[in-house]
Amino acid sequence: MRKGVLLLLCAALLLAFCACGEQAPAPEPGPTPTPEAVPAGKTPNDNSGVKLRGRLLGSLACDAPFWTVFSEIEEIPEGESRTWRFYNYTDGLGIWNNFLVILQSTPEGHSADENADYREYAVLRADHFGWGEGYDEAVAESDWDWERFTGDLNGALIELTVTHRAGKADVSVRAETEGERSYHQSYTGIAVDGPLYACLSVEKACLDLLD
């Protein structure tokens, strides 16, 4: 009798040990929430009544597709800066539908098809995003209020400065909104290994260039 009880206890302990050694299957990962940049059903801004103060880049309809409209390409020698001041207008249907600044290696052309020596050190968007050969070395900072971003940028006065220092370029942006809110954005330490030229562009936006 005692022997039978011992056998039963040993069997129970063995089963418990085996159960502890098994690992429960990992739970299936849930969906990653992806907030929409533009609420569904939003209508584009109507900027047709804007009174221009300077030169227009794009059209007030804010219908220029990406990489189709550019300002004059300007050289920025090492040790110098170039500042643009402009009012930014957007259709408001995407946080990327605003101004861009392009840092490139050539005084002409906007692609390698147009100029074999063309290279992009950085293409920088208003919504704190960019790319290019020197972009990965840059430190990007901003204090945009993303809840108000598309509204704040429509009609905002922008001061954008590109500074060329030894082997690097810095871009700083100051924005003053029509609602008298102020924001700052910067890209510091963009790698530059040759001559530096810069220009502005837009996507589904337009710029009222003051200087």
C-alpha positions as CSV (number, residue, x, y, z in Angstrom):
1,M,0.0,0.0,0.0
2,R,2.8,2.4,1.0
3,K,4.7,1.5,-2.2
4,G,1.6,2.3,-4.3
5,V,1.2,5.7,-2.7
6,L,4.9,6.5,-3.3
7,L,4.5,5.5,-7.0
8,L,1.5,7.8,-7.3
9,L,3.4,10.7,-5.7
10,C,6.4,10.2,-8.0
11,A,4.1,10.2,-11.0
12,A,2.4,13.4,-9.9
13,L,5.8,15.2,-9.3
14,L,7.0,14.1,-12.7
15,L,3.9,15.5,-14.5
16,A,4.3,18.8,-12.6
17,F,8.0,19.1,-13.6
18,C,7.2,18.5,-17.2
19,A,4.4,21.1,-17.2
20,C,6.7,23.7,-15.7
21,G,9.2,23.1,-18.5
22,E,6.7,24.0,-21.2
23,Q,6.4,27.6,-22.2
24,A,3.2,29.2,-23.1
25,P,3.0,30.4,-26.7
26,A,3.7,34.1,-27.2
27,P,0.6,36.3,-27.7
28,E,-0.1,37.5,-31.2
29,P,1.1,41.1,-31.6
30,G,-1.8,43.6,-31.8
31,P,-2.1,46.2,-34.6
32,T,0.2,49.2,-34.4
33,P,-1.9,52.3,-34.4
34,T,-1.2,54.7,-37.3
35,P,-2.7,58.1,-36.7
36,E,-3.9,59.8,-39.9
37,A,-2.0,62.9,-40.9
38,V,-5.2,64.4,-42.2
39,P,-8.7,63.8,-40.7
40,A,-11.0,62.0,-43.2
41,G,-13.3,64.4,-45.0
42,K,-11.2,67.5,-44.5
43,T,-11.4,70.1,-47.3
44,P,-8.4,72.0,-48.7
45,N,-7.7,75.5,-47.6
46,D,-8.9,78.3,-49.8
47,N,-6.1,80.8,-50.2
48,S,-7.5,82.5,-53.4
49,G,-8.0,85.8,-51.5
50,V,-4.4,86.1,-50.3
51,K,-2.8,89.5,-51.0
52,L,0.8,88.9,-52.0
53,R,3.5,90.9,-50.5
54,G,6.4,89.6,-52.6
55,R,7.0,87.0,-55.4
56,L,4.9,83.9,-55.7
57,L,6.5,80.5,-55.8
58,G,3.8,78.0,-57.0
59,S,0.2,79.0,-57.2
60,L,-2.4,80.2,-54.7
61,A,-4.4,77.1,-55.5
62,C,-1.6,75.1,-53.8
63,D,-1.7,72.4,-56.4
64,A,2.0,72.0,-57.3
65,P,3.0,68.3,-57.2
66,F,6.2,67.3,-55.4
67,W,9.5,68.3,-57.1
68,T,8.0,70.6,-59.8
69,V,8.5,74.1,-58.5
70,F,11.8,75.6,-57.3
71,S,13.2,79.0,-56.4
72,E,16.5,80.2,-57.8
73,I,19.5,78.0,-56.8
74,E,21.9,80.1,-54.7
75,E,25.5,79.4,-53.7
76,I,26.4,79.5,-50.0
77,P,30.2,79.8,-49.6
78,E,31.8,78.2,-46.6
79,G,31.6,80.6,-43.6
80,E,28.5,82.3,-44.9
81,S,24.7,82.1,-44.5
82,R,21.7,82.7,-46.6
83,T,18.3,83.6,-45.2
84,W,14.9,83.4,-46.9
85,R,11.8,85.1,-45.5
86,F,8.4,84.1,-46.9
87,Y,4.8,83.4,-46.1
88,N,3.9,79.7,-46.4
89,Y,0.5,78.7,-47.7
90,T,-0.7,75.1,-47.9
91,D,-3.8,73.1,-49.0
92,G,-3.8,71.7,-45.4
93,L,-4.4,68.1,-46.6
94,G,-1.0,66.7,-45.5
95,I,1.6,67.8,-42.9
96,W,4.2,67.4,-45.7
97,N,2.3,69.9,-48.0
98,N,4.4,72.9,-47.1
99,F,7.8,74.4,-47.9
100,L,11.0,72.4,-48.5
101,V,14.6,73.4,-48.6
102,I,17.1,71.6,-50.9
103,L,20.9,71.5,-50.2
104,Q,22.7,70.3,-53.3
105,S,26.1,70.2,-54.9
106,T,25.5,72.0,-58.2
107,P,24.4,75.5,-59.3
108,E,22.1,74.0,-61.9
109,G,19.6,71.1,-62.1
110,H,17.4,69.3,-59.8
111,S,18.4,65.7,-60.7
112,A,21.3,63.6,-62.0
113,D,19.4,63.5,-65.3
114,E,19.7,67.2,-65.6
115,N,23.2,67.5,-64.3
116,A,25.6,64.5,-64.0
117,D,27.3,66.2,-61.0
118,Y,24.1,66.7,-59.1
119,R,24.0,65.3,-55.5
120,E,21.6,66.0,-52.6
121,Y,23.2,66.7,-49.3
122,A,19.8,67.0,-47.8
123,V,16.1,67.6,-48.7
124,L,14.3,69.0,-45.7
125,R,10.6,69.2,-45.2
126,A,8.6,71.4,-42.9
127,D,7.2,68.4,-41.0
128,H,10.5,67.5,-39.5
129,F,11.5,64.9,-42.1
130,G,14.3,64.6,-44.7
131,W,16.8,62.6,-46.7
132,G,20.0,62.9,-48.6
133,E,23.7,62.0,-48.5
134,G,24.4,64.1,-45.4
135,Y,21.1,63.9,-43.7
136,D,21.8,61.0,-41.4
137,E,24.5,62.9,-39.6
138,A,22.2,65.8,-38.8
139,V,20.6,66.4,-35.4
140,A,16.9,67.4,-36.0
141,E,14.9,69.4,-33.4
142,S,11.6,71.2,-33.4
143,D,8.8,72.4,-31.1
144,W,5.9,72.2,-33.6
145,D,2.5,71.7,-32.1
146,W,1.4,68.7,-34.2
147,E,-2.2,69.0,-33.2
148,R,-2.3,72.5,-34.8
149,F,0.4,72.0,-37.4
150,T,-1.5,72.2,-40.7
151,G,-3.5,75.2,-39.5
152,D,-0.6,77.0,-38.0
153,L,1.6,76.7,-41.2
154,N,-1.1,78.2,-43.4
155,G,-0.2,81.9,-43.7
156,A,2.8,81.6,-41.3
157,L,5.8,83.9,-41.7
158,I,8.9,81.8,-42.1
159,E,12.5,82.8,-41.7
160,L,14.7,80.0,-42.9
161,T,18.5,80.2,-42.7
162,V,21.2,77.9,-44.2
163,T,24.7,78.2,-42.8
164,H,27.7,76.7,-44.4
165,R,30.6,75.8,-42.0
166,A,33.6,73.5,-42.5
167,G,32.2,70.3,-43.9
168,K,28.8,70.9,-42.4
169,A,25.6,72.8,-43.0
170,D,23.0,73.9,-40.5
171,V,19.4,74.9,-41.3
172,S,17.3,76.8,-38.8
173,V,13.6,77.8,-39.2
174,R,11.6,80.3,-37.2
175,A,7.8,80.4,-37.8
176,E,5.4,83.1,-36.7
177,T,1.8,82.0,-37.2
178,E,-1.2,84.2,-38.0
179,G,-2.4,83.4,-34.5
180,E,0.8,84.9,-33.1
181,R,2.3,81.5,-32.0
182,S,6.1,81.0,-32.5
183,Y,7.9,77.8,-33.4
184,H,11.4,76.8,-34.1
185,Q,13.0,74.0,-36.1
186,S,16.6,73.1,-36.9
187,Y,18.8,70.6,-38.6
188,T,22.4,70.8,-37.4
189,G,25.5,69.1,-38.7
190,I,24.4,68.0,-42.2
191,A,27.5,66.5,-43.9
192,V,28.7,68.6,-46.9
193,D,31.8,67.5,-48.8
194,G,31.9,70.1,-51.6
195,P,30.3,73.3,-52.8
196,L,27.0,74.1,-51.3
197,Y,24.0,75.4,-53.2
198,A,20.4,75.7,-51.9
199,C,16.9,76.5,-53.1
200,L,13.3,76.3,-51.9
201,S,10.5,74.1,-53.2
202,V,6.9,73.2,-52.3
203,E,4.5,70.4,-52.4
204,K,0.8,71.3,-52.6
205,A,1.7,74.6,-51.2
206,C,3.0,78.0,-52.3
207,L,5.4,80.6,-50.9
208,D,5.1,84.4,-50.9
209,L,8.8,85.2,-51.1
210,L,9.8,88.5,-49.4
211,D,13.6,88.2,-50.0
